[in-house]
Amino acid sequence: MSEPSPTPKPQPRPRSHYKAFRTITTRWMDNDVYGHVNNVVYYSWFDTAVNAHLIERGALDIHGGDTIGLVVETQCNYFASLAFPQDIEAGIRVAHLGRSSVRYEVGLFARGEPLAAACGHFVHVYVARDSRRPVPLPAALQTVLEELQ
């Protein structure tokens, strides 16, 4: 029996990998005792970048919409430290678009840097707000997501 091939080592992505960008300002509380942004904050930035884009484009109504996105999977690889005070540029793209689910990829860049300091993804399953059961992507959301592919 042969051994499985090793998984390739994750590499930072260039800016050209992403379709839209959002600037996020770090906060004093984002740093941990080691002097860099704590890993849990990166996941918050993923949510902020994607959801702000969807809200601004009119594709997501977080207060009154019938459809909401629930995160069912998330992952991040870290390549370089980020720290307060620093502006972060979050690049987003849609890597997979299903009937009721979307896989977003997010790259977090120090301002002006060509390669991401961190790259990750998360999967949203879009569900009916009341029943929490999967529903097809609404047309307005589908259009905005296609632009991010």
Backbone as JSON Lines, residues from 0, in Angstrom:
{"i":0,"aa":"M","n":[0.85,-1.17,0.0],"ca":[0.0,0.0,0.0],"c":[0.9,1.24,0.0]}
{"i":1,"aa":"S","n":[0.68,2.15,-0.92],"ca":[1.49,3.36,-0.99],"c":[0.92,4.43,-0.07]}
{"i":2,"aa":"E","n":[1.82,5.31,0.36],"ca":[1.39,6.4,1.23],"c":[0.71,7.48,0.4]}
{"i":3,"aa":"P","n":[-0.29,8.14,0.98],"ca":[-0.96,9.21,0.24],"c":[0.0,10.36,-0.03]}
{"i":4,"aa":"S","n":[-0.24,11.06,-1.13],"ca":[0.57,12.23,-1.46],"c":[0.37,13.29,-0.39]}
{"i":5,"aa":"P","n":[1.46,13.99,-0.03],"ca":[1.3,15.03,0.98],"c":[0.45,16.19,0.43]}
{"i":6,"aa":"T","n":[-0.3,16.8,1.31],"ca":[-1.1,17.96,0.94],"c":[-0.15,19.12,0.68]}
{"i":7,"aa":"P","n":[-0.34,19.84,-0.43],"ca":[0.56,20.97,-0.69],"c":[0.46,22.02,0.41]}
{"i":8,"aa":"K","n":[1.58,22.61,0.73],"ca":[1.62,23.65,1.76],"c":[0.86,24.88,1.26]}
{"i":9,"aa":"P","n":[-0.06,25.39,2.08],"ca":[-0.81,26.59,1.66],"c":[0.14,27.75,1.37]}
{"i":10,"aa":"Q","n":[-0.22,28.53,0.38],"ca":[0.57,29.69,-0.02],"c":[-0.29,30.95,0.03]}
{"i":11,"aa":"P","n":[0.32,32.1,0.32],"ca":[-0.46,33.34,0.3],"c":[-0.9,33.67,-1.12]}
{"i":12,"aa":"R","n":[-2.06,34.23,-1.24],"ca":[-2.63,34.58,-2.55],"c":[-2.3,36.04,-2.88]}
{"i":13,"aa":"P","n":[-2.16,36.33,-4.18],"ca":[-1.97,37.73,-4.59],"c":[-3.32,38.46,-4.66]}
{"i":14,"aa":"R","n":[-3.27,39.77,-4.72],"ca":[-4.49,40.58,-4.81],"c":[-5.35,40.2,-6.01]}
{"i":15,"aa":"S","n":[-4.73,39.79,-7.1],"ca":[-5.47,39.47,-8.33],"c":[-6.41,38.29,-8.15]}
{"i":16,"aa":"H","n":[-6.27,37.53,-7.09],"ca":[-7.13,36.38,-6.81],"c":[-8.54,36.81,-6.39]}
{"i":17,"aa":"Y","n":[-8.68,38.05,-5.92],"ca":[-9.93,38.53,-5.31],"c":[-10.63,39.53,-6.21]}
{"i":18,"aa":"K","n":[-11.94,39.61,-6.08],"ca":[-12.78,40.44,-6.95],"c":[-13.19,41.77,-6.33]}
{"i":19,"aa":"A","n":[-13.25,41.87,-5.03],"ca":[-13.67,43.1,-4.34],"c":[-12.84,43.26,-3.08]}
{"i":20,"aa":"F","n":[-12.66,44.51,-2.66],"ca":[-11.85,44.79,-1.47],"c":[-12.58,45.73,-0.53]}
{"i":21,"aa":"R","n":[-12.3,45.57,0.75],"ca":[-12.86,46.42,1.8],"c":[-11.75,46.71,2.8]}
{"i":22,"aa":"T","n":[-11.63,47.98,3.2],"ca":[-10.64,48.36,4.21],"c":[-11.24,48.17,5.59]}
{"i":23,"aa":"I","n":[-10.45,47.56,6.47],"ca":[-10.85,47.35,7.86],"c":[-9.75,47.93,8.74]}
{"i":24,"aa":"T","n":[-10.14,48.78,9.67],"ca":[-9.18,49.4,10.58],"c":[-9.03,48.53,11.83]}
{"i":25,"aa":"T","n":[-7.8,48.21,12.17],"ca":[-7.57,47.44,13.4],"c":[-7.9,48.31,14.61]}
{"i":26,"aa":"R","n":[-8.16,47.64,15.72],"ca":[-8.47,48.31,16.98],"c":[-7.43,47.88,18.02]}
{"i":27,"aa":"W","n":[-7.25,48.68,19.03],"ca":[-6.32,48.38,20.11],"c":[-6.58,46.98,20.67]}
{"i":28,"aa":"M","n":[-7.84,46.65,20.86],"ca":[-8.2,45.38,21.49],"c":[-7.96,44.17,20.59]}
{"i":29,"aa":"D","n":[-7.67,44.39,19.3],"ca":[-7.42,43.27,18.39],"c":[-6.09,42.58,18.68]}
{"i":30,"aa":"N","n":[-5.12,43.31,19.2],"ca":[-3.81,42.73,19.51],"c":[-3.89,41.83,20.75]}
{"i":31,"aa":"D","n":[-3.09,40.79,20.74],"ca":[-3.01,39.95,21.92],"c":[-1.68,40.22,22.63]}
{"i":32,"aa":"V","n":[-1.36,39.47,23.66],"ca":[-0.16,39.73,24.45],"c":[1.13,39.5,23.66]}
{"i":33,"aa":"Y","n":[1.02,38.85,22.51],"ca":[2.2,38.61,21.68],"c":[2.47,39.76,20.71]}
{"i":34,"aa":"G","n":[1.61,40.79,20.74],"ca":[1.84,41.97,19.93],"c":[1.31,41.91,18.51]}
{"i":35,"aa":"H","n":[0.46,40.93,18.22],"ca":[-0.16,40.87,16.89],"c":[-1.65,40.58,17.05]}
{"i":36,"aa":"V","n":[-2.38,40.72,15.96],"ca":[-3.81,40.47,15.99],"c":[-4.06,39.01,16.33]}
{"i":37,"aa":"N","n":[-4.96,38.78,17.27],"ca":[-5.29,37.42,17.68],"c":[-6.06,36.72,16.58]}
{"i":38,"aa":"N","n":[-5.83,35.42,16.44],"ca":[-6.41,34.65,15.34],"c":[-7.93,34.74,15.27]}
{"i":39,"aa":"V","n":[-8.62,34.84,16.37],"ca":[-10.08,34.87,16.34],"c":[-10.59,36.13,15.63]}
{"i":40,"aa":"V","n":[-9.83,37.2,15.64],"ca":[-10.24,38.45,15.0],"c":[-10.3,38.29,13.48]}
{"i":41,"aa":"Y","n":[-9.44,37.47,12.92],"ca":[-9.43,37.24,11.47],"c":[-10.79,36.73,11.0]}
{"i":42,"aa":"Y","n":[-11.38,35.84,11.77],"ca":[-12.69,35.29,11.4],"c":[-13.77,36.38,11.43]}
{"i":43,"aa":"S","n":[-13.67,37.29,12.37],"ca":[-14.59,38.42,12.43],"c":[-14.43,39.3,11.19]}
{"i":44,"aa":"W","n":[-13.19,39.48,10.75],"ca":[-12.95,40.28,9.54],"c":[-13.53,39.59,8.31]}
{"i":45,"aa":"F","n":[-13.46,38.28,8.25],"ca":[-14.07,37.55,7.12],"c":[-15.56,37.9,7.04]}
{"i":46,"aa":"D","n":[-16.25,37.74,8.18],"ca":[-17.69,38.04,8.24],"c":[-17.97,39.49,7.86]}
{"i":47,"aa":"T","n":[-17.19,40.4,8.42],"ca":[-17.39,41.83,8.17],"c":[-17.22,42.16,6.69]}
{"i":48,"aa":"A","n":[-16.16,41.67,6.07],"ca":[-15.89,41.99,4.66],"c":[-17.01,41.48,3.76]}
{"i":49,"aa":"V","n":[-17.39,40.22,3.92],"ca":[-18.4,39.63,3.04],"c":[-19.77,40.24,3.29]}
{"i":50,"aa":"N","n":[-20.2,40.27,4.53],"ca":[-21.55,40.75,4.81],"c":[-21.72,42.23,4.51]}
{"i":51,"aa":"A","n":[-20.71,43.04,4.77],"ca":[-20.79,44.46,4.43],"c":[-20.94,44.64,2.92]}
{"i":52,"aa":"H","n":[-20.2,43.85,2.15],"ca":[-20.31,43.93,0.7],"c":[-21.72,43.57,0.25]}
{"i":53,"aa":"L","n":[-22.26,42.5,0.78],"ca":[-23.61,42.07,0.4],"c":[-24.67,43.09,0.8]}
{"i":54,"aa":"I","n":[-24.54,43.66,1.98],"ca":[-25.5,44.66,2.45],"c":[-25.42,45.91,1.57]}
{"i":55,"aa":"E","n":[-24.2,46.4,1.31],"ca":[-24.04,47.61,0.51],"c":[-24.55,47.43,-0.92]}
{"i":56,"aa":"R","n":[-24.49,46.23,-1.44],"ca":[-24.95,45.95,-2.8],"c":[-26.45,45.63,-2.84]}
{"i":57,"aa":"G","n":[-27.12,45.69,-1.69],"ca":[-28.56,45.45,-1.65],"c":[-28.96,43.98,-1.76]}
{"i":58,"aa":"A","n":[-28.01,43.09,-1.52],"ca":[-28.27,41.66,-1.68],"c":[-28.63,40.97,-0.37]}
{"i":59,"aa":"L","n":[-28.48,41.66,0.75],"ca":[-28.73,41.04,2.05],"c":[-29.37,42.06,2.98]}
{"i":60,"aa":"D","n":[-30.51,41.7,3.55],"ca":[-31.2,42.53,4.54],"c":[-31.14,41.77,5.86]}
{"i":61,"aa":"I","n":[-30.18,42.15,6.71],"ca":[-29.97,41.39,7.95],"c":[-31.08,41.59,8.96]}
{"i":62,"aa":"H","n":[-31.86,42.67,8.84],"ca":[-32.9,42.93,9.83],"c":[-34.27,42.4,9.43]}
{"i":63,"aa":"G","n":[-34.62,42.52,8.14],"ca":[-35.97,42.14,7.75],"c":[-36.06,41.13,6.63]}
{"i":64,"aa":"G","n":[-34.92,40.69,6.11],"ca":[-34.97,39.75,4.99],"c":[-35.46,38.37,5.41]}
{"i":65,"aa":"D","n":[-36.1,37.69,4.48],"ca":[-36.6,36.33,4.74],"c":[-35.48,35.3,4.72]}
{"i":66,"aa":"T","n":[-34.36,35.63,4.05],"ca":[-33.26,34.7,3.89],"c":[-32.04,35.21,4.66]}
{"i":67,"aa":"I","n":[-31.39,34.31,5.41],"ca":[-30.17,34.66,6.14],"c":[-29.11,33.6,5.87]}
{"i":68,"aa":"G","n":[-27.85,33.98,6.03],"ca":[-26.75,33.04,5.82],"c":[-26.21,32.53,7.15]}
{"i":69,"aa":"L","n":[-26.06,31.22,7.25],"ca":[-25.46,30.59,8.43],"c":[-24.11,30.0,8.05]}
{"i":70,"aa":"V","n":[-23.09,30.28,8.84],"ca":[-21.77,29.72,8.57],"c":[-21.75,28.26,9.0]}
{"i":71,"aa":"V","n":[-21.33,27.37,8.08],"ca":[-21.27,25.94,8.39],"c":[-19.84,25.4,8.33]}
{"i":72,"aa":"E","n":[-18.91,26.23,7.81],"ca":[-17.51,25.8,7.72],"c":[-16.64,27.04,7.62]}
{"i":73,"aa":"T","n":[-15.48,26.99,8.25],"ca":[-14.54,28.1,8.17],"c":[-13.12,27.58,8.38]}
{"i":74,"aa":"Q","n":[-12.16,28.29,7.78],"ca":[-10.76,27.88,7.86],"c":[-9.89,29.07,7.52]}
{"i":75,"aa":"C","n":[-8.66,29.11,8.07],"ca":[-7.73,30.2,7.8],"c":[-6.29,29.7,7.89]}
{"i":76,"aa":"N","n":[-5.45,30.19,6.97],"ca":[-4.0,29.98,7.02],"c":[-3.35,31.33,7.21]}
{"i":77,"aa":"Y","n":[-2.34,31.37,8.07],"ca":[-1.66,32.61,8.43],"c":[-0.25,32.61,7.85]}
{"i":78,"aa":"F","n":[0.14,33.73,7.23],"ca":[1.44,33.82,6.58],"c":[2.31,34.93,7.13]}
{"i":79,"aa":"A","n":[1.71,36.01,7.62],"ca":[2.46,37.15,8.17],"c":[1.61,37.81,9.24]}
{"i":80,"aa":"S","n":[2.26,38.43,10.21],"ca":[1.53,39.08,11.31],"c":[0.89,40.38,10.86]}
{"i":81,"aa":"L","n":[-0.25,40.65,11.45],"ca":[-0.93,41.94,11.33],"c":[-1.07,42.47,12.75]}
{"i":82,"aa":"A","n":[-1.07,43.8,12.92],"ca":[-1.12,44.36,14.26],"c":[-1.73,45.75,14.26]}
{"i":83,"aa":"F","n":[-2.26,46.15,15.41],"ca":[-2.71,47.52,15.62],"c":[-1.48,48.4,15.81]}
{"i":84,"aa":"P","n":[-1.42,49.6,15.27],"ca":[-2.38,50.25,14.39],"c":[-2.04,49.96,12.92]}
{"i":85,"aa":"Q","n":[-2.94,49.4,12.22],"ca":[-2.7,49.03,10.83],"c":[-4.05,48.92,10.12]}
{"i":86,"aa":"D","n":[-4.1,49.39,8.89],"ca":[-5.29,49.18,8.07],"c":[-5.13,47.87,7.32]}
{"i":87,"aa":"I","n":[-6.2,47.11,7.28],"ca":[-6.23,45.82,6.61],"c":[-7.11,45.96,5.38]}
{"i":88,"aa":"E","n":[-6.68,45.37,4.28],"ca":[-7.5,45.34,3.08],"c":[-7.94,43.89,2.87]}
{"i":89,"aa":"A","n":[-9.25,43.69,2.97],"ca":[-9.81,42.35,2.84],"c":[-10.31,42.14,1.41]}
{"i":90,"aa":"G","n":[-9.73,41.16,0.74],"ca":[-10.18,40.79,-0.6],"c":[-11.16,39.64,-0.5]}
{"i":91,"aa":"I","n":[-12.23,39.68,-1.3],"ca":[-13.23,38.61,-1.27],"c":[-13.51,38.1,-2.69]}
{"i":92,"aa":"R","n":[-13.88,36.85,-2.73],"ca":[-14.32,36.24,-3.99],"c":[-15.22,35.06,-3.65]}
{"i":93,"aa":"V","n":[-16.0,34.64,-4.63],"ca":[-16.83,33.45,-4.49],"c":[-16.12,32.32,-5.23]}
{"i":94,"aa":"A","n":[-15.77,31.28,-4.49],"ca":[-15.08,30.12,-5.08],"c":[-16.06,29.06,-5.56]}
{"i":95,"aa":"H","n":[-17.23,28.99,-4.92],"ca":[-18.25,28.01,-5.33],"c":[-19.62,28.58,-5.02]}
{"i":96,"aa":"L","n":[-20.5,28.46,-5.98],"ca":[-21.87,28.95,-5.83],"c":[-22.81,27.78,-6.08]}
{"i":97,"aa":"G","n":[-23.53,27.38,-5.02],"ca":[-24.48,26.29,-5.13],"c":[-25.91,26.81,-5.18]}
{"i":98,"aa":"R","n":[-26.86,25.91,-5.01],"ca":[-28.28,26.28,-5.02],"c":[-28.64,27.11,-3.79]}
{"i":99,"aa":"S","n":[-28.11,26.71,-2.62],"ca":[-28.41,27.43,-1.38],"c":[-27.15,27.73,-0.57]}
{"i":100,"aa":"S","n":[-26.0,27.43,-1.13],"ca":[-24.76,27.65,-0.37],"c":[-23.71,28.38,-1.21]}
{"i":101,"aa":"V","n":[-22.78,29.01,-0.51],"ca":[-21.72,29.77,-1.14],"c":[-20.43,29.55,-0.36]}
{"i":102,"aa":"R","n":[-19.34,29.31,-1.08],"ca":[-18.02,29.27,-0.46],"c":[-17.31,30.57,-0.82]}
{"i":103,"aa":"Y","n":[-17.07,31.38,0.21],"ca":[-16.33,32.62,0.05],"c":[-14.87,32.38,0.37]}
{"i":104,"aa":"E","n":[-13.99,33.02,-0.38],"ca":[-12.57,33.05,-0.03],"c":[-12.22,34.48,0.3]}
{"i":105,"aa":"V","n":[-11.44,34.65,1.37],"ca":[-11.07,35.97,1.84],"c":[-9.56,36.02,2.03]}
{"i":106,"aa":"G","n":[-8.94,37.08,1.54],"ca":[-7.52,37.33,1.77],"c":[-7.39,38.61,2.57]}
{"i":107,"aa":"L","n":[-6.57,38.58,3.61],"ca":[-6.34,39.76,4.44],"c":[-4.94,40.28,4.17]}
{"i":108,"aa":"F","n":[-4.87,41.52,3.7],"ca":[-3.62,42.14,3.28],"c":[-3.27,43.33,4.17]}
{"i":109,"aa":"A","n":[-2.0,43.48,4.52],"ca":[-1.54,44.74,5.08],"c":[-1.65,45.75,3.93]}
{"i":110,"aa":"R","n":[-2.0,47.0,4.26],"ca":[-2.22,48.01,3.22],"c":[-1.05,48.04,2.23]}
{"i":111,"aa":"G","n":[-1.42,47.86,0.95],"ca":[-0.44,47.97,-0.12],"c":[0.41,46.74,-0.38]}
{"i":112,"aa":"E","n":[0.32,45.73,0.46],"ca":[1.15,44.53,0.25],"c":[0.59,43.69,-0.89]}
{"i":113,"aa":"P","n":[1.47,43.06,-1.69],"ca":[1.0,42.29,-2.84],"c":[0.45,40.91,-2.49]}
{"i":114,"aa":"L","n":[0.89,40.34,-1.37],"ca":[0.45,39.0,-0.97],"c":[-0.31,39.07,0.35]}
{"i":115,"aa":"A","n":[-1.29,38.19,0.49],"ca":[-2.11,38.17,1.7],"c":[-1.32,37.72,2.92]}
{"i":116,"aa":"A","n":[-1.57,38.36,4.04],"ca":[-0.99,37.94,5.32],"c":[-1.74,36.72,5.85]}
{"i":117,"aa":"A","n":[-2.99,36.57,5.43],"ca":[-3.81,35.41,5.81],"c":[-4.81,35.16,4.7]}
{"i":118,"aa":"C","n":[-5.09,33.88,4.48],"ca":[-6.09,33.48,3.48],"c":[-7.01,32.46,4.13]}
{"i":119,"aa":"G","n":[-8.28,32.6,3.86],"ca":[-9.21,31.64,4.43],"c":[-10.47,31.55,3.62]}
{"i":120,"aa":"H","n":[-11.39,30.77,4.13],"ca":[-12.69,30.64,3.5],"c":[-13.75,30.4,4.55]}
{"i":121,"aa":"F","n":[-14.98,30.63,4.15],"ca":[-16.1,30.15,4.93],"c":[-17.25,29.85,4.0]}
{"i":122,"aa":"V","n":[-18.11,28.97,4.45],"ca":[-19.27,28.55,3.66],"c":[-20.53,29.03,4.38]}
{"i":123,"aa":"H","n":[-21.35,29.75,3.63],"ca":[-22.67,30.15,4.1],"c":[-23.69,29.21,3.48]}
{"i":124,"aa":"V","n":[-24.61,28.71,4.27],"ca":[-25.81,28.08,3.75],"c":[-26.93,29.08,4.01]}
{"i":125,"aa":"Y","n":[-27.63,29.43,2.96],"ca":[-28.72,30.4,3.08],"c":[-30.0,29.65,3.41]}
{"i":126,"aa":"V","n":[-30.66,30.15,4.46],"ca":[-31.84,29.49,5.01],"c":[-32.97,30.5,5.2]}
{"i":127,"aa":"A","n":[-34.19,29.97,5.34],"ca":[-35.33,30.81,5.7],"c":[-35.14,31.26,7.15]}
{"i":128,"aa":"R","n":[-35.32,32.54,7.38],"ca":[-35.11,33.1,8.72],"c":[-35.93,32.35,9.77]}
{"i":129,"aa":"D","n":[-37.19,32.04,9.48],"ca":[-38.07,31.43,10.46],"c":[-37.82,29.94,10.67]}
{"i":130,"aa":"S","n":[-37.68,29.19,9.59],"ca":[-37.57,27.73,9.71],"c":[-36.13,27.24,9.85]}
{"i":131,"aa":"R","n":[-35.18,28.07,9.45],"ca":[-33.75,27.7,9.42],"c":[-33.49,26.53,8.46]}
{"i":132,"aa":"R","n":[-34.35,26.36,7.47],"ca":[-34.19,25.33,6.44],"c":[-33.59,25.97,5.19]}
{"i":133,"aa":"P","n":[-32.7,25.27,4.48],"ca":[-32.08,25.82,3.27],"c":[-33.12,26.23,2.22]}
{"i":134,"aa":"V","n":[-32.83,27.35,1.57],"ca":[-33.68,27.87,0.49],"c":[-32.79,28.27,-0.68]}
{"i":135,"aa":"P","n":[-33.34,28.29,-1.88],"ca":[-32.56,28.76,-3.03],"c":[-32.12,30.21,-2.81]}
{"i":136,"aa":"L","n":[-30.98,30.55,-3.36],"ca":[-30.47,31.91,-3.25],"c":[-31.44,32.89,-3.91]}
{"i":137,"aa":"P","n":[-31.82,33.97,-3.22],"ca":[-32.67,34.98,-3.85],"c":[-31.96,35.59,-5.07]}
{"i":138,"aa":"A","n":[-32.73,36.05,-6.04],"ca":[-32.18,36.56,-7.31],"c":[-31.16,37.68,-7.09]}
{"i":139,"aa":"A","n":[-31.47,38.65,-6.22],"ca":[-30.55,39.78,-6.0],"c":[-29.22,39.29,-5.41]}
{"i":140,"aa":"L","n":[-29.29,38.33,-4.51],"ca":[-28.08,37.77,-3.91],"c":[-27.29,36.99,-4.97]}
{"i":141,"aa":"Q","n":[-27.98,36.2,-5.74],"ca":[-27.34,35.41,-6.8],"c":[-26.55,36.33,-7.75]}
{"i":142,"aa":"T","n":[-27.14,37.45,-8.13],"ca":[-26.48,38.38,-9.05],"c":[-25.2,38.93,-8.46]}
{"i":143,"aa":"V","n":[-25.23,39.37,-7.21],"ca":[-24.04,39.92,-6.56],"c":[-22.98,38.85,-6.39]}
{"i":144,"aa":"L","n":[-23.39,37.65,-6.05],"ca":[-22.43,36.55,-5.86],"c":[-21.75,36.18,-7.17]}
{"i":145,"aa":"E","n":[-22.5,36.19,-8.25],"ca":[-21.92,35.88,-9.56],"c":[-20.84,36.88,-9.95]}
{"i":146,"aa":"E","n":[-21.02,38.14,-9.54],"ca":[-20.02,39.18,-9.8],"c":[-18.72,38.92,-9.05]}
{"i":147,"aa":"L","n":[-18.79,38.17,-7.98],"ca":[-17.61,37.87,-7.16],"c":[-16.9,36.58,-7.59]}
{"i":148,"aa":"Q","n":[-17.43,35.89,-8.6],"ca":[-16.8,34.65,-9.07],"c":[-15.62,34.97,-9.97]}
